[in-house]
Amino acid sequence: MRSPDDDKRLAAEAAVAEVGEGMLIGLGTGSTAAHAIQAIGRAGMAIDAVATSEASARLARQVGIKVVDFARVDRVDLTIDGVDEIDDGFRAIKGAGGAMLREKIVAAASDRMVVIADGSKKVAAIGGARLPVEVVPFATAYVSAALRSMFCAVHLRDGGKTLTDNGNIVLDCMGAHTDDWDRLAGWLSTVPGVVGHGLFLSEIDAAYISALGIVTRLERRLASR
């Protein structure tokens, strides 16, 4: 019997076909991105990589990928990452792995970003998945109160025990009071203490979605950036 993990692996292997010798590759975070990292390692190509999390950097090194310090990088050829939800307009929610700020930064630096997912992540409209918001710990209570004006529920992930690689906490938000995602993303950026969020509205150029063993490649028709 096929499992979602089988489809994640197939999607990852299909997306890795976009990787070429000599590229600088952005490596996403999470179980789906891990399949891409392993596939790149098996390919044995001469590439460099930047990682969006310490966990992804460790895995990359384990499979023989050279990881460079993103702090010294201003442009990335291609980023491959997972996604929690994605709709037909290539709007997505990411960040279940807690790396959404670094993922957003690397995506912004990338000439091209592709995401990989099993079929359950393809949705008619985003908003069913929790939206993670990365917050400076000093502002936990203030930001939590502010977010409750825009969401039905706001929860501190793992009671604050789990921190991002930046040393920040994650607030998981459910039930947005609006489906104007651009407006919501803009509003989030104005809340003092918020340093990142999981709304990826214009960064994604293509998606590889695998369902029941069949991989479909979807390409954004118009340039997103």
C-alpha positions as CSV (number, residue, x, y, z in Angstrom):
1,M,0.0,0.0,0.0
2,R,1.3,3.4,-0.9
3,S,1.9,6.0,1.8
4,P,2.1,9.8,1.7
5,D,5.8,9.4,2.3
6,D,6.1,7.4,-1.0
7,D,4.6,10.3,-2.8
8,K,6.8,12.9,-1.1
9,R,9.8,10.9,-2.2
10,L,8.6,10.7,-5.8
11,A,7.9,14.4,-5.9
12,A,11.3,15.1,-4.5
13,E,13.1,12.9,-7.0
14,A,11.2,14.6,-9.9
15,A,12.1,18.1,-8.7
16,V,15.8,17.2,-8.3
17,A,15.9,16.8,-12.1
18,E,16.1,20.6,-12.1
19,V,19.4,20.6,-10.3
20,G,22.5,21.0,-12.5
21,E,26.2,20.8,-12.0
22,G,27.8,23.9,-10.5
23,M,24.6,25.3,-9.0
24,L,24.1,26.8,-5.6
25,I,21.0,25.1,-4.2
26,G,18.8,26.2,-1.4
27,L,17.7,23.2,0.8
28,G,14.4,23.4,2.6
29,T,13.4,22.0,5.9
30,G,11.1,19.1,7.0
31,S,10.3,15.5,6.1
32,T,9.6,16.3,2.4
33,A,12.6,18.5,1.9
34,A,14.7,15.7,3.5
35,H,13.8,13.4,0.5
36,A,15.1,16.1,-1.9
37,I,18.3,16.4,0.1
38,Q,18.9,12.6,0.0
39,A,18.1,12.5,-3.7
40,I,20.6,15.3,-4.4
41,G,23.2,13.4,-2.4
42,R,22.6,10.2,-4.3
43,A,23.0,12.1,-7.6
44,G,26.5,12.9,-6.7
45,M,26.6,16.2,-8.6
46,A,29.2,18.9,-8.0
47,I,27.0,21.6,-6.3
48,D,27.1,23.8,-3.3
49,A,24.1,24.3,-1.0
50,V,22.7,26.6,1.6
51,A,20.4,25.2,4.3
52,T,17.3,26.7,5.8
53,S,17.9,24.9,9.1
54,E,20.6,23.2,11.1
55,A,18.8,19.9,10.7
56,S,18.9,20.2,6.9
57,A,22.5,21.2,7.0
58,R,23.4,18.1,9.0
59,L,21.6,15.8,6.7
60,A,23.1,17.4,3.6
61,R,26.6,16.9,5.0
62,Q,25.8,13.3,5.9
63,V,24.9,12.6,2.2
64,G,28.0,14.3,0.8
65,I,26.6,17.8,-0.1
66,K,28.9,20.8,0.5
67,V,27.1,23.3,2.7
68,V,28.2,26.9,2.6
69,D,27.3,29.8,5.0
70,F,24.3,31.7,3.7
71,A,25.5,34.8,5.5
72,R,28.1,35.1,2.7
73,V,25.6,34.4,-0.1
74,D,23.5,37.0,-1.9
75,R,22.0,34.8,-4.7
76,V,20.9,31.2,-5.0
77,D,20.2,29.4,-8.3
78,L,17.4,27.1,-7.2
79,T,15.6,26.3,-3.9
80,I,13.7,23.1,-3.3
81,D,11.4,22.9,-0.3
82,G,8.3,21.3,1.0
83,V,4.9,22.9,1.6
84,D,2.1,22.5,4.1
85,E,-0.6,23.8,1.7
86,I,-0.6,25.2,-1.9
87,D,-3.5,26.4,-4.0
88,D,-3.9,26.9,-7.8
89,G,-2.5,30.5,-7.5
90,F,0.7,29.1,-6.0
91,R,-0.1,30.7,-2.7
92,A,1.2,28.5,0.1
93,I,1.5,28.0,3.8
94,K,4.8,26.7,5.1
95,G,6.6,26.4,8.4
96,A,5.4,23.2,10.1
97,G,9.1,22.5,10.6
98,G,9.7,25.9,12.3
99,A,12.1,27.3,9.7
100,M,9.8,29.7,7.8
101,L,11.9,32.8,8.4
102,R,15.1,31.3,7.0
103,E,13.0,29.6,4.2
104,K,11.5,33.0,3.3
105,I,15.0,34.6,3.2
106,V,16.5,31.9,1.0
107,A,13.5,31.9,-1.2
108,A,13.8,35.7,-1.7
109,A,17.5,35.2,-2.7
110,S,16.6,32.4,-5.2
111,D,16.3,32.8,-9.0
112,R,13.8,29.9,-8.8
113,M,11.9,28.2,-6.1
114,V,10.1,24.8,-6.5
115,V,8.1,23.1,-3.9
116,I,7.4,19.4,-3.5
117,A,4.4,17.7,-1.8
118,D,2.1,14.7,-1.7
119,G,-1.4,15.2,-3.1
120,S,-3.0,16.0,0.2
121,K,-1.1,19.4,0.3
122,K,-2.8,20.6,-2.9
123,V,-5.9,22.5,-1.8
124,A,-8.6,24.7,-3.4
125,A,-7.9,27.5,-0.9
126,I,-5.2,27.8,1.7
127,G,-6.1,28.4,5.3
128,G,-6.8,25.0,6.6
129,A,-3.3,24.4,7.8
130,R,-2.0,26.2,10.9
131,L,-0.1,29.4,10.0
132,P,3.1,29.6,11.9
133,V,4.4,33.0,13.0
134,E,8.0,33.4,14.4
135,V,8.2,35.8,17.3
136,V,10.9,37.3,19.5
137,P,10.4,35.7,22.9
138,F,10.4,39.1,24.6
139,A,7.1,39.9,22.7
140,T,5.3,36.6,23.2
141,A,2.3,37.9,25.2
142,Y,1.9,41.1,23.2
143,V,2.1,39.4,19.8
144,S,-0.2,36.6,21.0
145,A,-2.9,39.2,22.0
146,A,-2.4,41.0,18.7
147,L,-2.8,37.9,16.6
148,R,-6.0,36.9,18.4
149,S,-7.7,39.9,16.7
150,M,-7.1,38.2,13.3
151,F,-7.4,34.5,14.1
152,C,-9.8,32.2,15.9
153,A,-7.1,30.5,17.8
154,V,-3.4,31.2,18.6
155,H,-1.2,28.6,20.3
156,L,2.3,28.7,21.5
157,R,4.0,25.8,19.9
158,D,5.1,23.1,22.5
159,G,4.4,25.6,25.2
160,G,7.5,27.6,24.2
161,K,9.9,24.7,24.6
162,T,10.6,24.5,20.9
163,L,12.7,27.4,19.6
164,T,13.6,28.1,16.0
165,D,17.3,28.1,14.9
166,N,17.1,31.9,15.4
167,G,16.2,31.4,19.1
168,N,12.6,32.6,18.6
169,I,9.3,31.0,19.6
170,V,6.5,30.0,17.2
171,L,2.9,30.9,17.4
172,D,0.6,28.6,15.4
173,C,-2.5,30.4,14.2
174,M,-5.8,28.9,13.0
175,G,-9.0,30.3,11.5
176,A,-7.9,33.5,9.9
177,H,-10.8,36.1,9.9
178,T,-9.9,37.0,6.3
179,D,-8.9,35.3,3.1
180,D,-7.2,38.4,1.8
181,W,-3.8,36.8,2.3
182,D,-1.8,39.7,0.9
183,R,-3.5,42.0,3.4
184,L,-2.9,39.6,6.2
185,A,0.8,39.2,5.3
186,G,1.2,42.9,5.2
187,W,-0.5,43.3,8.6
188,L,1.7,40.7,10.1
189,S,4.8,42.5,9.0
190,T,3.6,45.6,11.0
191,V,3.3,43.8,14.4
192,P,6.3,44.6,16.5
193,G,8.0,41.3,17.6
194,V,6.9,39.3,14.5
195,V,10.0,38.4,12.6
196,G,8.5,36.0,10.1
197,H,5.5,34.0,9.0
198,G,4.5,31.1,6.9
199,L,2.6,32.8,4.1
200,F,4.4,32.3,0.8
201,L,2.3,34.2,-1.7
202,S,4.7,35.1,-4.5
203,E,7.9,33.1,-4.0
204,I,7.0,29.8,-5.6
205,D,7.7,29.3,-9.3
206,A,6.7,25.6,-9.7
207,A,5.3,22.7,-7.7
208,Y,5.8,18.9,-8.0
209,I,2.8,17.2,-6.6
210,S,2.7,13.4,-6.3
211,A,-0.6,11.6,-5.8
212,L,-1.0,7.8,-6.0
213,G,2.4,7.5,-7.5
214,I,1.9,10.0,-10.3
215,V,3.9,13.2,-10.2
216,T,2.4,16.4,-11.7
217,R,4.5,19.4,-12.4
218,L,2.8,22.8,-12.1
219,E,4.4,26.0,-13.3
220,R,3.4,29.5,-12.5
221,R,2.4,31.1,-15.8
222,L,3.6,34.6,-15.0
223,A,6.8,35.5,-13.4
224,S,6.3,36.0,-9.6
225,R,9.4,38.2,-9.1
